[in-house]
């Protein structure tokens, strides 16, 4: 059975959400601070780990952050790891902070 994943910005809850067949399967929390979007926590619900949903979620979030003209503070280890593997997002982190996150 093919699952349909959709990612959106739930502004009311300050998080990006990924839904599978209409049910929230994960989220990436954020907090806006001085022109940057701090991302402290990402979670994929039990039973959906290993499906690539976390990567889809973070890619959407980073693309959205770029489109909004914000910078990112990747506090979440998963987000920081994703950014290390996808260097095209390095410019979203202030140059002075890149070393902190291994970027």
Number of C-alpha atoms within 10 A of each C-alpha: 3 6 9 9 16 18 21 15 17 14 10 6 11 15 20 21 28 26 18 17 12 11 11 15 22 23 25 24 21 24 14 14 12 8 11 18 21 18 24 16 16 21 17 20 11 8 8 13 13 9 10 10 23 24 14 14 25 24 18 19 25 19 13 15 16 15 9 10 11 17 22 25 22 24 16 18 14 19 26 21 14 16 22 15 12 12 10 9 18 18 13 21 20 13 11 7 12 16 10 11 17 11 18
